[in-house]
Amino acid sequence: MGKIYRYRIGKPLQTEAVVQELPIEKGDVLYLERVQKLDLAKEKADGQECLLQRDYWRYPLTQEDRIYGLGENVRGINKRGWIYESNCTDDPIHTETKHSLYGAHNFFVVDGEKTFGLFLDYPGKLVFDMGYQCMDELRIIPKTWDLELYLILGDDILDIVKQFRQLTGRSYIPPKWAFGFGQSRWGYQSAEDIRAVVKGYRENHIPLDSVYLDIDYMEDFKDFTVNEERFPDFREFVEEMKRERIHLVPIIDAGVKIEEGYSVYEEGVEKGYFCKDEQGNDFVGAVWPGKVHFPDMLNKKARKWFGAKYQFLIEQGIEGFWNDMNEPAIFYSEKRLEQVLKKLRSIKNKNMDMWEVFAFKDLVAGLANSPEDYASFYHNINGKQVCHDKVHNLYGYHMTRAAGEAFEEIEPDKRLLLFSRASYIGMHRYGGIWMGDNQSWWSHLLMNLKMLPSLNMCGFLYTGADLGGFGGDATEDLLLRWLALGIFTPLMRNHSALGTRVQESYQFTQTETFQKLINIRYGLMPYLYSEYMKAALRDEMLFLPLSFVYTEDPHAREVEDQLLVGESIMIAPVYTQNATGRYVYLPEPMKLVRLKGMEEIETEVLEQGHFYVDIPLDEVVFFIRPEKIVPYCSGGQSMEEAEQQEIKLLDFVTGTAEYELYQDDGYTKDYQRPEHIQIVRKQNGKRNV
């Protein structure tokens, strides 16, 4: 039987990550041993050795123990064997050597001799040593001992995850159009550029529902402005796109440009809504527009003020936003830039040796996102001054919360699209996330797959990666393989960086293949939308590792490149360059479904076991579990068009089965009216909807 134990250590800051009020337990935390260890360190400026005391929690690991969770992170689904940091970080080079990415998701499950979940509600830097320092030991190392810890016991992993999801609140539900395919690029400079993109998709009959506006649409990179030369009569342009059944989704950044006459800047200064430095002055950092102030997202009044600014774009017809640079990213601070320039002047014309050259490189490279900067500005939290580094991981969460709470007042009955780059547990109630500035690497396609269940565990259902990769040059085969995975992710967006190869679907040679693959997304939408809504409303996962369901199958426990999607489907994407197929493990008999389009469907029943499956670039393959049904339709050029199509059924049913088909208007928040649920049955070989 499940139970959650809440422990309080020290005087923790209230993050509002949880929505349930639980009693505080007395005594030691079950299973965890607190260790006080003396380490020999060489950290004094005079070079003398000194002893430092380091406290941490320890849990002994058996050989069979596996560790799942931690949301957005590198490496596998099983997190054992590496060291992770909860420390929201603007770092686009997501290699295996990294310890943190954009999110701080302090929830994980140990599955083994004892199966339990842990959530550490702690907004500062937190280290999870998952068997790195010592292979048979889990260690948790907070920077300070002021936190709340939740120990979750349950019947199995899924029970523990469901309890955690109920503890932290229901996942965000976007409008239905936001499940359609979206095209984005940093570098769409004008309304004419957007029109050309839409024309390219429509003329090639490739489905499209949204185009994203990166920082190019702004006036001098200022939030809540539109460049009137590049986007004249923006309101009419938004309506023009809607007539094409296209939603425009602009970006909003965290930093507010310092510029006289810019109303957002002037209001923030006047009302005292920006973060302060040690002297009580508005902290000065720099991002895209140059020098900026950062709104104090942890100040309730400042958060309400910033959220209300979204109305400027909503009034012009905008129905979706993506929040960026909200770790917050800092290119440099005014203070540190002065220090670095002074140091650079001192070494001018100097004959530098190897060590001095390395120090020189680090001096300049260390300007961005410096821990010194994060320790040098402050928030006003309920009248108390708090240093940013103690609450660093909350900034992106509360920026998106600012928007989400404002939407409740501006459009109380309407769903608006909202997702973010940085996040913390609790933000999943207000919006989704995308997986950050990835690269056009095959390894990042696989990382996309492996992140999905970990993010779902933490409540982030509306998520996806930049298909094709944001940085670098995408090849045609990489993009096609990535789209074959993206078909199943709630956020399906092709996004790329300025200066990279263009990667709109119509820019490549196999235009018809792109058209058919993306239309498969729309054809499977009756199933994908139903499964998303059920996962959100029932606090469940959309993407599951095989080990979560086939708990007694030792082979299933080892598989990390196949996922269950909802109740009926298993996917096994190709993620290797030049591969014409891949090996797949079936933990039970399944029906292989091979799609070249929604009108070209082949099926084959395979028994339990290991198989090599041919998967050409122009096909999407997935598997249907026994006695399960997959509703689908013929697709369409937009979500609106697809919704008008007749519902059909794919299945692997030998007797009688039923499926809950979730249908709603896709725009309002009236999610749970009984008439929205239809039962789909198959009995005696006949299908009934």
Secondary structure, DSSP 4 states (H G I P E B T S, - for coil): --EEEEEEES---------S--PBP-SSPTT-EEEEEEEEE--STT---EEEEEEEEEEE--TT-EEEE-SS-SS-SB-TTSEEEE---------TT----SEE--EEEEESSS-EEEEEE--S-EEEEESSSSTTEEEEEESSS-EEEEEEE-SSHHHHHHHHHHHH-PPP---GGGGSEEEEETT--SHHHHHHHHHHHHHTT----EEEE-GGGSSTT-TT---TTTSSSHHHHHHHHHHTT-EEEEEEES-EE--TT-HHHHHHHHHT-B-EETTSSBP-EEETTEEEE-B-TTSHHHHHHHHHTTHHHHTTT--EEEEESTTT--SEEHHHHHHHHHHHHHTTT----HHHHHHHHHHHHTTTT-HHHHTSEEEEETTEEEEGGGSGGGHHHHHHHHHHHHHHHHSTTB--EEEESSEETTGGGT-EEE--S-BS-HHHHHHHHHHHHHHHHTT--SEE-EET-SBS---HHHHHHHHHHHTTSSSEEE---TTSPP--GGGSS-HHHHHHHHHHHHHTHHHHHHHHHHHHHTT--SEEEHHHH-TT-HHHHH--S-EEETTTEEE----STT-SEEEEEESS-EEEEEEEETTEEEEEEE-SEEEEEE--TT-EEEEE-TTEEEEE----SSHHHHTTSPPEEEEE-SS-EEEEEE---SSBS-TT-GGGEEEEEEETTEEE-
